Amino acid sequence: MRLATWNVNSIAARLPRLLEWLEQTAPHVVCLQETKIADALFPRAEIEALGYEVAPHGLGQWNGVAVLSRVGLEGVTAGLPGAPPTTPPEARALGARCAGVRVWSVYVPNGREVGHPQYVYKLDWLRALHAVLAAELESERELVVCGDFNVAPTDADVWDPEAFATSTHITVPERQALAELRALGLEDVVPRPLKYDRPFTYWDYRAGNFHKNLGMRIDLVYATAEVAAAVTDAYVDRDARKGKGPSDHAPVVVDLRDPAPPGGLLPSGAASGEGG
């Protein structure tokens, strides 16, 4: 099975590139973020023509997430239960079950700047995510939460920590929130870069940052031990960031061993849990 996550930075603007990438890369499950489109306008027909079931969650021209699946799509949860309310409402999380695995696509708030109300909102949102995952992990052995977390887990995940010294994305409270997610029993599936020595997933459009590799690793895949043990490869598809009109994020692609029936992604020979 192949799982991918990608902040497309507007599915309407990126649709031709997305469709081509889906055909070439052939992921079984795709988590999208920043789709920036209402559900009624989501390009469902074009994506379904490639064999995917589609679960979008979008409320307009901002935010928006989706899960695409060629291996089943059920148990959809649109929105993050317990997330702090906003005006207007935001669409930042969607959960679904694909091939027996509970999958969450998340788009964590940016936070803007330290001390800003949006920074407080970001931390509150991450606490709500922690609560939801803690509850689900009581029964789910095979779970993946992935997407644009807008947090770089370590200093090695940014091109220059000093450049972010007074910024969000690397502060202690943000990183502590990620650490608390991992403490639930989730593992950081770190992809390999296709070029250079660090697997950055985001590069600002300005100042040629992509070509200089002045990036960050903020698109993450957190998985339970059962799923992480099935990983055979993980990489940043840096090529998808090239060319005309790309997203400022690159997809992260994770390959897993074929399912061992009747459990979802458990490695061959392992016992499957009832919650899988």
PEZI-V626364 format. One line per field, one symbol per residue. phi: phi as a letter, one per 20 degrees, with the letter a starting at -180 (. if undefined). Layout:
phi: ???
This chain:
phi: .cdccbeelnfffdggffffffffelfeccddclflbfgfdffffffffeneeccebbcqeclncbcdbdcobblfdeodgnfffccffcdcbbdbdclndecddccfgfnmbfnfgfffggfffffffgfffgffffceedbcdbqeelbefcffecfbgffdgddfncfgffffffffffffoedfeeeefebmdcefcccgfflmfffelecbdceccdcfgffgfefdabbeefffeenemefeddfddcdcgfgdfeegdfggnefdefef
